[in-house]
Amino acid sequence: MFLLLALAFPGVLLVLMLSMEAVEAPLREEAVGDQLTAFLESARPDEVETFVSQGLARALDRYWRRRALRSRLLTRRLAARS
């Protein structure tokens, strides 16, 4: 029994380390800071309120949805002019 535990321990430890790597990877990205800077420079007051009350992830989601909508509308306008 002890032998089985001794053989399984490194595998369990490896799985835990890999899972922690997956959790920590988004926290280390420098792009998050760049996204936050871009967000705060051009966000509307309601998006900043969302950032304060619900956190960065939801505020950025709302911000990027608005930007995507604006991009689609501009594309349609340009296509209609052609």
C-alpha positions as CSV (number, residue, x, y, z in Angstrom):
1,M,0.0,0.0,0.0
2,F,2.8,2.4,0.9
3,L,4.5,1.6,-2.4
4,L,1.4,2.4,-4.3
5,L,1.1,5.8,-2.6
6,A,4.8,6.5,-3.2
7,L,4.4,5.8,-6.9
8,A,1.1,7.8,-7.2
9,F,2.3,10.9,-5.3
10,P,4.5,12.4,-8.1
11,G,1.7,12.0,-10.6
12,V,-0.8,13.7,-8.4
13,L,1.7,16.5,-7.7
14,L,2.3,16.9,-11.4
15,V,-1.4,17.2,-12.1
16,L,-1.8,19.8,-9.4
17,M,1.1,21.8,-10.7
18,L,-0.3,21.8,-14.3
19,S,-3.7,22.9,-13.0
20,M,-2.2,25.7,-11.1
21,E,-0.3,26.8,-14.2
22,A,-3.6,27.0,-16.1
23,V,-5.1,29.1,-13.3
24,E,-2.1,31.5,-13.1
25,A,-1.5,32.0,-16.8
26,P,-4.2,34.6,-17.3
27,L,-3.0,36.5,-14.2
28,R,0.5,37.0,-15.6
29,E,-0.5,38.4,-19.0
30,E,0.7,41.9,-19.6
31,A,-2.1,42.4,-22.0
32,V,-4.6,42.8,-19.2
33,G,-3.0,46.0,-18.2
34,D,-3.0,47.3,-21.7
35,Q,-6.7,46.4,-22.1
36,L,-7.5,48.2,-18.8
37,T,-5.7,51.4,-20.0
38,A,-7.5,51.3,-23.4
39,F,-10.7,50.7,-21.6
40,L,-10.4,53.5,-19.1
41,E,-9.4,56.0,-21.9
42,S,-12.5,55.4,-24.0
43,A,-15.2,53.9,-21.7
44,R,-18.5,55.5,-21.2
45,P,-19.7,56.3,-17.6
46,D,-22.0,53.3,-17.4
47,E,-19.1,51.0,-18.4
48,V,-16.9,52.5,-15.7
49,E,-19.7,51.9,-13.2
50,T,-19.9,48.3,-14.3
51,F,-16.1,48.1,-13.8
52,V,-16.4,49.4,-10.3
53,S,-19.4,47.3,-9.3
54,Q,-18.9,44.0,-11.1
55,G,-15.2,43.9,-11.9
56,L,-13.0,44.2,-15.0
57,A,-14.1,41.0,-16.8
58,R,-17.7,42.1,-17.1
59,A,-16.8,45.7,-17.9
60,L,-14.5,44.7,-20.7
61,D,-17.1,42.3,-22.0
62,R,-19.6,45.1,-22.3
63,Y,-17.0,47.4,-23.8
64,W,-15.9,45.0,-26.5
65,R,-19.6,44.2,-27.3
66,R,-20.2,47.9,-27.9
67,R,-17.0,48.2,-30.0
68,A,-18.0,45.2,-32.1
69,L,-21.5,46.6,-32.6
70,R,-20.0,49.9,-33.7
71,S,-17.6,48.1,-36.1
72,R,-20.5,46.1,-37.6
73,L,-22.6,49.3,-38.1
74,L,-19.7,51.1,-39.8
75,T,-19.1,48.1,-42.1
76,R,-22.8,48.1,-43.1
77,R,-22.7,51.8,-43.8
78,L,-19.6,51.5,-46.0
79,A,-21.2,48.5,-47.8
80,A,-24.4,50.5,-48.4
81,R,-22.4,53.4,-49.9
82,S,-20.6,51.2,-52.4
